[in-house]
Amino acid sequence: MKRGFYTIMSAQFFSSLADNALFIAAVELLKTEKAPSWQAAALVPMFALFYVVLAPFVGAFADSLPKGKVMFISNAIKVVGCLMMLFGIHPLLSYAIVGLGAAAYSPAKYGILTELLPPSQLVKANGWIEGLTIASIILGILLGGQLVGHAMANRMLAVDFPVFDTGIDTAPESAILVLIFFYVIAAWYNTRIPLTGVEMRSMPKNPLELVPDFWSCNSRLWHDRLGQISLATTTLIWGVSGNLRYIILAWAAAALHYSTTQASSLGGVVAIGTAVGAVVATLRMRLDMATQVLPMGIALGLLIIVMNFISNVWVAVPFLIFMGALAGFMVVPMNALLQHRGHNLMGAGRSIAVQNFNEQACILGLGAFYSFSAGLGMSAFGAITAFGVVVAGVMWIIKRWHDRNVVVYKDEVDHLLDIARHDHTHG
């Protein structure tokens, strides 16, 4: 791997660490303000909002500037979202601004991989960056849980600044202040990311001109016989993973009677499993083998339902590790295949923006569904059951879709798999 790759990984680690810790802090902030439970569940879709709304623009923006600069600007936006929370703006709106920064960050983060590395290293690079992201998720969730816990919060709140009053009086507010410094570290690493030499594509004077281009790119990926399957699968898996962050907290509170700090550790357990699955996929999978993981998605949906029947933490931990491993094993080859097809069909930034649009739309939709269920008074167990049924059902449809493609469009699918196999071997 080139040296610049490790700088990208460092920047991604600190930014993702802060993102995940901030989610826990935002949940606890809403609890401190005695907000209704549906608002905490709504944090997930609010984070996804700008991914969906700005999808036609962020990919082109990522392709118009050096990607290290794009990532720096994105982290600055996340800091603004944190400051909004500290200045009393509603956590849902503030968290949406953090999501705006993340929406701009993602096309640059993944797009630079295809600029910096050959196709033969894409699966390996995805495994590394996903593994590091998972590590940051684990540590971020644990950090967030500890920062809002009584022990650490009391120490931080006991610190007095001379002359002026910070106005920070609660545990989640002190946690948010600490997390701003992690975003600053990530921004510093962004300034160290090397130029790749890839020609920039200028933004049009009228940004609305990007909308037809975006929908054209979106349509191109959905009509590609391998792109459509990898896009549908990653869309669903990320939709599940995004909402599992809150679902685990809600389930742990209902089934195990855990506090936010205690429940956050279980989110870290899922992430450990995802990291293991990602590493195994990196060692075992190739681009042309990616579609073999489709049946695992159906199993993932069913496992979400089984979670309702677990009320013992010693059973829950290995179960959650296994569930995370299943998701991690699926997402690495599917992400790599999608990046490969997207890079062949359009610019790297544009293809990642299309991917983000679909994935975040799924997170938004599933999150809105769960939040709406909570707003109607449905129990956590009932909402989780419905969630699992939808996941297993949609994944079954995707598998049937691919099976039909293999039969009806056999020559086309075989040709695309040959391209993936050749690029993986000789890239």
Residue pairs with C-beta under 8 A, 6 or more apart in sequence:
1 117
1 121
1 124
1 125
1 128
2 116
2 117
3 194
4 116
4 193
4 194
4 196
5 113
5 116
5 117
5 125
5 128
7 189
7 192
7 193
7 194
8 109
8 112
8 113
8 116
8 129
8 193
9 128
9 129
9 132
10 189
11 71
11 186
11 189
11 190
11 192
11 193
12 109
12 129
12 132
12 133
12 136
12 186
13 132
13 133
13 135
13 136
13 186
14 136
14 182
14 183
14 185
14 186
14 189
15 71
15 74
15 75
15 78
15 105
15 182
15 183
15 186
16 133
16 136
16 137
16 140
17 136
17 139
17 140
17 143
17 182
18 78
18 140
18 179
18 182
18 183
18 186
19 78
19 98
19 102
19 140
20 136
20 137
20 140
20 141
20 143
20 144
20 245
21 140
21 141
21 143
21 144
21 147
21 175
21 179
21 182
22 82
22 95
22 98
22 144
22 176
22 179
23 43
23 47
23 95
23 141
23 144
23 245
24 141
24 144
24 145
24 147
24 148
24 175
24 260
24 264
25 144
25 147
25 148
25 172
25 175
25 176
25 179
26 43
26 85
26 91
26 94
26 95
26 172
27 40
27 43
27 246
27 249
27 260
28 148
28 171
28 172
28 175
28 260
29 85
29 91
29 170
29 172
29 173
29 176
30 39
30 40
30 43
30 91
31 40
31 260
32 170
32 171
32 172
33 91
35 91
36 375
37 374
38 371
38 372
38 374
38 375
39 91
39 92
40 246
40 249
41 246
41 250
41 367
41 370
41 371
41 374
42 92
42 367
42 368
42 371
43 91
43 92
43 95
43 246
44 242
44 243
44 245
44 246
44 363
44 367
44 370
44 371
45 363
45 364
45 365
45 367
45 368
45 371
46 92
46 93
46 95
46 96
46 99
47 95
47 96
47 98
47 99
47 102
47 242
47 363
48 99
48 242
48 360
48 361
48 363
48 364
48 367
49 96
49 99
49 364
50 96
50 99
50 100
50 103
51 99
51 102
51 103
51 106
51 356
51 357
51 359
51 360
51 361
51 363
51 364
52 357
52 360
52 361
52 364
54 100
54 103
54 104
55 103
55 214
55 353
55 354
55 356
55 357
55 360
56 210
56 211
56 213
56 214
56 215
56 353
56 357
57 207
57 210
57 214
58 103
58 104
58 106
58 107
58 349
58 353
58 356
59 107
59 111
59 214
59 217
59 347
59 349
59 350
59 351
59 352
59 353
59 354
59 356
60 201
60 203
60 204
60 210
60 213
60 214
60 349
60 350
60 353
61 70
61 104
61 107
61 203
61 349
62 70
62 104
62 107
62 108
62 111
62 349
62 352
62 353
63 107
63 111
63 200
63 201
63 347
63 348
63 349
63 350
64 200
64 201
64 202
64 203
65 200
66 193
66 195
66 200
67 108
67 109
67 111
67 112
67 115
67 193
67 196
67 349
68 108
68 112
68 190
68 191
68 192
68 193
68 194
68 195
69 190
70 104
70 105
70 107
70 108
71 105
71 108
71 109
71 186
71 190
71 193
72 187
72 190
72 191
73 104
74 101
74 102
74 104
74 105
74 108
75 101
75 105
75 183
75 184
75 186
75 187
75 190
76 101
76 187
77 97
77 98
77 100
77 101
77 104
78 97
78 98
78 101
78 102
78 183
79 180
79 183
79 184
79 187
80 97
80 101
81 94
81 95
81 96
81 97
81 98
81 99
81 100
81 101
82 94
82 98
82 176
82 177
82 179
82 180
82 183
83 180
84 93
84 94
84 97
85 91
85 94
85 95
85 173
85 176
86 167
86 168
86 173
86 176
86 177
103 356
103 360
106 352
106 356
107 348
107 349
107 350
107 352
107 353
107 356
108 349
109 129
110 339
110 348
110 352
110 355
111 347
111 348
111 349
111 351
111 352
112 193
112 196
112 348
113 122
113 125
113 126
113 129
113 339
113 348
114 122
114 339
114 343
114 348
115 196
115 198
115 348
116 196
117 125
118 427
119 287
119 340
119 343
119 423
119 424
119 427
120 423
120 424
120 425
120 426
120 427
121 427
122 287
122 336
122 339
122 340
122 427
123 281
123 282
123 285
123 286
123 287
123 332
123 333
123 336
123 424
124 282
126 282
126 332
126 335
126 336
126 339
127 278
127 279
127 281
127 282
127 283
127 332
128 282
130 274
130 278
130 328
130 331
130 332
130 335
131 275
131 278
131 279
131 282
134 271
134 272
134 274
134 275
134 278
134 328
135 271
135 275
137 267
137 268
137 271
137 274
138 268
138 271
138 272
138 275
139 268
141 245
141 264
141 265
141 267
141 268
141 271
142 264
142 265
142 268
144 175
144 264
145 260
145 261
145 262
145 263
145 264
145 265
146 152
146 261
147 153
147 156
147 171
147 174
147 175
147 178
147 179
148 171
148 172
148 175
148 260
148 261
149 171
149 261
150 171
153 170
153 171
153 174
153 175
156 174
156 175
156 178
157 168
157 169
157 170
157 171
157 174
166 177
168 174
168 177
201 347
203 210
204 210
213 350
214 350
214 353
214 354
214 357
217 345
217 346
217 350
217 351
217 353
217 354
218 354
218 357
218 358
220 227
220 345
220 346
221 227
221 228
221 231
221 338
221 341
221 342
221 345
221 351
221 354
221 355
222 228
222 231
224 341
224 345
224 416
225 405
225 409
225 412
225 413
225 416
226 291
226 337
226 341
226 413
226 416
226 417
226 420
227 338
227 341
227 342
227 345
228 401
229 291
229 294
229 398
229 401
229 402
229 405
230 290
230 291
230 334
230 335
230 337
230 338
230 341
231 338
231 354
231 355
231 358
232 398
232 401
233 293
233 294
233 297
233 330
233 334
233 395
233 398
234 331
234 334
234 335
234 338
234 355
234 358
234 359
235 355
235 358
235 359
235 361
235 362
236 297
236 362
236 391
236 394
236 395
236 398
237 297
237 300
237 327
237 330
237 331
237 334
238 331
238 359
238 360
238 362
238 363
239 359
239 362
239 363
239 365
239 366
240 300
240 301
240 304
240 327
240 366
240 391
241 274
241 327
241 331
242 359
242 360
242 362
242 363
242 366
242 367
243 363
243 366
243 367
243 370
243 387
244 267
244 270
244 304
245 267
246 367
246 370
247 304
247 370
247 380
247 384
247 387
248 263
248 266
248 267
248 270
248 320
249 260
249 263
249 264
249 267
250 374
250 380
250 383
250 384
251 307
251 308
251 380
251 381
251 384
252 258
252 262
252 263
252 266
253 259
253 263
253 380
254 379
254 380
254 381
255 308
255 310
255 311
255 316
255 380
255 381
256 262
256 263
256 311
256 313
256 316
258 266
266 316
266 317
266 320
269 316
269 317
269 320
269 321
269 324
270 320
270 321
270 323
270 324
271 324
272 321
272 324
273 320
273 321
273 322
273 323
273 324
273 325
273 326
273 327
273 328
274 324
274 325
274 327
274 328
274 331
275 324
275 328
276 321
276 324
276 325
276 328
277 324
277 325
277 326
277 327
277 328
277 329
277 330
277 332
278 328
278 329
278 331
278 332
279 328
280 325
280 328
280 329
281 293
281 328
281 329
281 330
281 331
281 332
281 333
282 332
285 293
285 329
285 332
285 333
286 333
286 420
286 421
286 424
287 333
287 336
287 337
287 340
287 420
287 421
287 423
287 424
288 417
288 418
288 420
288 421
288 424
289 333
290 333
290 334
290 336
290 337
290 420
291 337
291 402
293 329
293 330
293 333
293 334
294 395
294 398
294 399
294 402
295 399
296 326
296 329
296 330
297 330
297 391
297 392
297 395
297 398
297 399
298 392
298 395
298 396
298 399
299 326
300 323
300 326
300 327
300 330
300 391
300 392
300 395
301 388
301 389
301 390
301 391
301 392
301 393
301 394
301 395
302 388
302 392
303 319
303 322
303 323
303 326
303 388
304 323
304 384
304 387
304 388
304 391
305 384
305 385
305 388
305 389
305 392
306 319
307 316
307 319
307 320
307 323
307 384
307 388
308 381
308 384
308 385
310 316
310 319
337 420
338 351
338 355
339 348
339 351
339 352
339 355
340 420
340 423
341 351
341 416
342 348
342 350
342 351
342 352
342 354
342 355
343 351
344 419
345 351
346 354
366 387
366 390
369 386
369 387
369 390
370 383
370 387
373 382
373 383
373 386
374 380
374 383
405 413
406 413
